[in-house]
Amino acid sequence: MSDTPIGREVLVVANSRSGASLGRPDRVPDVRRRMPGATVHELAGDETLDDVVADAMTGENPPTVLAILGGDGSVSRAAHLARRHDLTLLVLPNGTFNHFARSAGIPDVDAGLDAYAAADIRSVAVAEASVNGAEPITVLNAVSLGAYPEFLAERERRTSLGKWWGGAVAAWREMHDAHAVEIARGGRRASVWSVFAGVGRNDPGRIATMQRATLGDPTIDIRVHHARGTRARAIASLAFGRKTVTVLRALRVMPPASDIERILDDDFEIDVRAGSAPDIWVHDGELEDVGQDGFRLRVRAVPDGLRVYLPAR
C-alpha cells in the first residue's frame, strides 16, 4: 500500500463567497479530511484565482489537478486556468445553480470527492468566447447578450437585497426598461431581445440554455429571440427551469416559436451594433463590460477541450 497522502497532486481553491447567501455549511473541513495530501487555499478578499494558480505552478511541487470549491463563475474560471496550465479539473460545486456540475452528474461536494476517488478522467467539449479578437475565454455552459446581461447588471446594482430579492426587482425593472439589441451576422441584420449560445445541442423548446445537456458535443447551439413581442416576453424567455418554463407556456407568456431562430454551428460570430444597447455580455453567469461602442462576439467550439473528473461509469 502506498504511503503517499491522498490528494498530494491536487491544489484546492475554495471561494468562501460562493453559496454564502444560502447559509450552506463550510465544506473545506470535509475536503481536507478526504484529501489530506492536497494543498487547500481559501481565497482572501483581495486574491484572484488566476494569481493563486500561477503561484502554485511556479512552486517546487506544482499540482497536476486543480480542484475548485465554488459556484458557476469560479468553476468556469478554474476550467480556463486548467486549460492554460494543462491541469485536470475537479469540480466541487458550492454555488447557487451549479449548472456545469449538474450537467456532469456532480450534484454536491461529496459527489465531486467521490469522482476524484474513482479516478475517472474524461475529456469534455468547451467553447471559447472572444470580443473584438481579444484573448478567448473558456466557456462551459453558455454565452448571452441582450436581456440576460441587462438583467444581471440590474441585479448587481441591488446586491444589498440579496440574490433572490435583487433578482425579483431586476426582473420587474427589465419588464419596463429592456432594450432590443441590433445585431448583424453574415450580412443579415436583426433586432433581438436576446441571443444565447450554448455548448452542445440542447432542448429545442428552451430559449435560455444556461445549463448544457451534453458533455461531448462540440456544437454551438444558438437561440436568437427576435424582438417581435413585448418586454414581458423578453424577460419570461430567460426562465431556464423546466417547471417554470412549463408554467409560463401555460400562461401564454413565453414567446411563440416563430420568434425564436435556432442556429447550429461550431464557430459563431455576431456583431452588436453601436448604440443599440449597453455593451455588455455574459459567459457562465459572469458579466463582462466591453467598454466601447458596439462589439464583435465570436464563440467557437473546442472538442475535448478540458480534462475533468466525472462520476464513475
C-alpha positions in Angstrom: 0.0 0.0 0.0 1.3 3.5 -0.9 2.1 5.9 1.9 1.5 8.9 -0.4 -1.2 11.1 1.1 -4.4 11.1 -0.9 -4.6 14.3 -3.0 -0.9 15.2 -2.9 -1.1 16.3 -6.6 -4.2 18.5 -6.0 -4.5 22.2 -5.5 -7.9 23.0 -4.0 -9.0 26.6 -4.2 -12.1 27.5 -2.1 -14.2 30.5 -2.8 -15.9 31.1 0.5 -18.2 33.7 -1.0 -19.9 31.0 -3.2 -23.2 29.9 -1.6 -22.7 32.0 1.4 -26.1 33.7 1.0 -27.7 30.3 1.0 -26.5 29.5 4.5 -24.5 26.5 3.4 -22.0 24.9 5.8 -18.3 25.2 5.4 -17.2 22.2 3.3 -13.4 22.9 3.5 -13.0 20.6 6.5 -14.6 17.7 4.5 -12.2 18.3 1.6 -9.2 18.3 4.0 -10.4 15.1 5.6 -10.9 13.2 2.3 -7.8 14.6 0.6 -5.3 15.0 3.4 -2.4 15.4 1.0 -4.0 18.3 -1.0 -2.9 21.9 -0.8 -6.0 23.8 0.2 -6.1 27.6 -0.4 -9.1 29.7 0.8 -9.4 32.8 -1.3 -8.9 36.1 0.6 -10.9 39.1 -0.4 -8.1 40.7 -2.5 -6.9 37.5 -4.2 -7.8 36.2 -7.6 -8.0 32.6 -8.7 -5.5 33.4 -11.5 -2.8 34.5 -9.1 -3.2 31.6 -6.7 -2.9 29.1 -9.5 0.0 30.9 -11.1 1.9 30.9 -7.8 1.3 27.2 -7.3 2.6 26.4 -10.8 5.9 28.1 -10.0 6.4 26.2 -6.7 8.6 23.2 -6.1 5.8 20.7 -6.5 3.3 22.1 -9.0 -0.1 20.5 -9.0 -1.5 18.3 -11.8 -5.1 18.7 -10.6 -7.0 21.9 -10.0 -10.0 21.5 -7.7 -12.4 24.4 -7.3 -14.9 24.7 -4.4 -17.3 27.3 -5.6 -20.1 28.3 -7.9 -20.6 28.6 -11.6 -18.3 31.6 -12.1 -15.5 30.1 -10.1 -15.8 26.7 -11.9 -15.7 28.4 -15.3 -12.6 30.4 -14.4 -11.0 27.3 -13.0 -11.7 25.5 -16.2 -10.0 28.3 -18.1 -6.9 28.1 -15.9 -6.8 24.3 -16.0 -6.6 24.5 -19.8 -4.0 27.2 -19.6 -1.7 25.2 -17.3 -2.6 21.7 -18.7 -4.3 20.6 -15.5 -7.2 18.2 -14.8 -10.2 19.9 -13.3 -12.0 18.6 -10.2 -15.4 20.3 -9.6 -16.6 20.6 -6.0 -19.9 22.6 -6.5 -20.9 25.0 -3.8 -22.8 27.8 -5.6 -26.4 28.8 -6.3 -27.1 26.9 -9.5 -24.0 24.8 -10.2 -25.0 24.4 -13.9 -21.9 22.6 -15.2 -21.6 20.4 -12.2 -25.2 19.2 -12.5 -24.7 18.5 -16.2 -21.6 16.5 -15.3 -23.6 14.4 -12.7 -21.9 16.1 -9.7 -24.8 17.5 -7.6 -22.7 18.3 -4.5 -19.2 18.4 -2.9 -19.4 14.8 -1.8 -20.2 13.6 -5.3 -17.2 15.6 -6.6 -14.9 14.0 -4.0 -16.3 10.6 -5.0 -15.4 11.3 -8.6 -11.9 12.1 -7.6 -11.7 8.8 -5.6 -13.0 6.9 -8.7 -10.2 8.4 -10.8 -12.4 8.5 -13.9 -10.9 11.3 -16.0 -12.6 12.2 -19.3 -12.4 15.0 -21.9 -15.3 17.2 -22.5 -16.2 19.8 -25.1 -15.9 23.5 -24.2 -16.3 26.8 -26.1 -14.0 29.8 -26.4 -15.5 33.3 -26.5 -13.7 36.4 -27.6 -14.6 40.0 -28.1 -13.1 42.0 -30.9 -10.3 39.4 -31.4 -9.1 39.6 -27.8 -7.7 36.5 -26.0 -10.6 33.9 -25.8 -12.3 33.0 -22.5 -13.2 29.4 -21.8 -17.0 28.8 -21.6 -18.5 25.7 -20.0 -22.2 26.4 -20.4 -23.4 29.4 -22.4 -22.7 32.9 -23.7 -25.5 35.5 -23.8 -26.2 39.1 -24.9 -29.2 41.3 -24.7 -31.9 40.8 -22.0 -30.0 38.4 -19.7 -26.8 40.6 -19.3 -29.1 43.6 -18.7 -31.0 41.6 -16.0 -27.7 40.6 -14.3 -26.4 44.2 -14.4 -29.6 45.4 -12.8 -29.5 42.7 -10.1 -25.9 43.5 -9.3 -26.9 47.1 -8.5 -29.2 45.7 -5.8 -26.8 43.3 -4.1 -27.9 44.7 -0.7 -31.2 43.0 -1.2 -29.7 39.5 -1.7 -29.7 37.5 -4.9 -33.3 36.4 -4.9 -35.0 39.7 -3.9 -32.5 41.6 -6.1 -33.4 39.4 -9.0 -37.1 40.0 -8.5 -36.6 43.7 -8.5 -34.3 43.5 -11.5 -36.9 41.4 -13.4 -39.6 44.0 -12.7 -37.4 46.8 -13.9 -36.4 45.0 -17.0 -40.1 44.4 -17.9 -40.3 48.1 -18.3 -36.8 49.1 -19.5 -35.4 46.1 -21.5 -33.7 47.2 -24.7 -33.8 45.5 -28.1 -30.3 44.8 -29.5 -29.4 45.5 -33.1 -27.2 42.7 -34.4 -25.7 41.6 -37.7 -24.5 38.2 -38.9 -23.5 37.1 -42.4 -24.8 40.2 -44.0 -28.2 39.9 -42.2 -29.4 42.4 -39.6 -32.0 41.9 -36.9 -33.5 43.5 -33.8 -33.5 40.9 -31.0 -34.3 40.7 -27.3 -31.5 38.2 -26.6 -29.0 35.7 -28.0 -27.9 32.5 -26.2 -25.1 30.4 -27.5 -24.8 27.2 -25.5 -22.2 24.5 -25.6 -23.7 21.4 -27.2 -27.1 20.7 -28.6 -29.9 21.4 -26.1 -33.6 21.1 -25.7 -35.2 22.7 -28.8 -38.0 24.1 -26.6 -35.8 26.3 -24.5 -34.5 29.8 -25.1 -32.3 30.4 -22.1 -30.0 27.4 -22.5 -27.9 28.3 -19.4 -27.2 24.6 -18.5 -25.7 22.3 -21.1 -27.4 19.0 -21.9 -24.4 17.0 -23.1 -20.7 16.9 -22.3 -19.0 15.7 -25.5 -20.9 17.5 -28.3 -18.6 20.2 -29.9 -21.5 22.2 -31.3 -22.6 25.8 -30.5 -26.4 25.8 -30.1 -27.6 29.4 -30.7 -31.1 30.7 -29.8 -31.9 34.1 -31.2 -35.1 35.7 -29.7 -36.3 38.3 -32.3 -37.8 41.5 -30.8 -41.3 41.0 -32.1 -43.1 40.7 -28.8 -43.4 42.5 -25.5 -40.7 43.2 -22.9 -42.6 40.8 -20.6 -42.0 38.0 -23.1 -38.3 39.1 -23.3 -38.0 38.6 -19.5 -40.1 35.4 -19.5 -37.8 33.9 -22.1 -34.9 34.0 -19.5 -36.6 31.2 -17.5 -34.4 28.1 -17.6 -36.1 25.7 -15.1 -38.3 23.1 -16.8 -41.2 23.6 -14.4 -41.0 27.4 -14.7 -41.0 27.2 -18.5 -44.0 24.9 -18.4 -46.0 27.3 -16.2 -45.1 30.3 -18.3 -46.1 28.5 -21.5 -49.4 27.6 -19.9 -49.9 31.3 -19.1 -49.0 32.2 -22.7 -46.3 34.5 -21.5 -43.4 32.7 -23.3 -42.7 33.9 -26.9 -44.1 31.8 -29.7 -41.8 29.5 -31.6 -42.0 31.8 -34.6 -40.0 34.5 -32.7 -37.1 32.1 -32.0 -34.4 31.3 -34.5 -32.1 28.3 -33.8 -28.7 28.0 -35.4 -26.3 25.1 -35.0 -22.6 25.8 -35.8 -19.1 25.2 -34.5 -17.9 28.7 -35.0 -20.4 31.5 -34.4 -19.7 35.2 -34.9 -22.1 38.2 -34.4 -21.8 42.0 -34.5 -23.6 44.1 -31.9 -24.3 47.5 -33.5 -23.2 50.6 -31.7 -25.8 52.5 -29.6 -28.4 49.8 -29.7 -28.0 48.6 -26.1 -25.4 48.5 -23.3 -22.1 47.0 -24.4 -22.3 44.0 -22.0 -22.4 40.3 -22.4 -22.4 37.2 -20.1 -20.5 33.9 -20.1 -21.4 31.2 -17.5 -23.2 33.8 -15.4 -20.2 36.3 -15.3 -21.0 39.8 -16.6 -18.5 41.4 -18.9 -18.5 45.1 -19.8 -16.9 45.7 -23.2 -16.5 49.4 -22.5 -16.8 50.7 -26.1 -19.4 51.4 -28.7 -20.5 48.2 -30.3 -18.5 44.9 -30.4 -18.0 41.7 -32.3 -18.5 38.4 -30.3 -17.1 35.1 -31.5 -18.0 31.8 -29.9 -16.0 28.7 -31.1 -16.5 25.1 -30.1 -13.4 23.2 -28.8 -13.8 19.3 -29.0 -12.2 17.5 -26.0 -11.0 20.9 -24.7 -10.9 20.1 -21.0 -10.0 17.1 -18.8 -12.3 16.7 -15.8 -13.1 14.2 -13.1 -16.5 12.7 -13.7 -18.6 10.1 -11.8 -17.6 6.5 -12.4 -19.4 4.9 -15.3 
